Amino acid sequence: MTAVRGVAAVLATWLALTLLFVAPAPLPERWLYVIYSPASVGLWMLTMLVAPFVVCTLAWPWIRSGSGRPADND
């Protein structure tokens, strides 16, 4: 069950990052190059690699035990 919660945490992180990346799409076209510049896309790709490790580290008590919220360490 620990693996399922770990995979769920990683998938939820990737989904949230993807939604945040796609969210500015309805803005005017002249803003898109500024928002989707090569630097911001590179940082987004780096975040897609690093963020799951951060989330799994912070949510480890929940991933391990499955009880309560991730912040409940009691």
Secondary structure, 3 states (H helix, E strand, C coil): CHHHHHHHHHHHHHHHHHHHHHCCCCCCHHHHHHHCCHHHHHHHHHHHHHHHHHHHHHCHHHHHHCCCCCCCCC
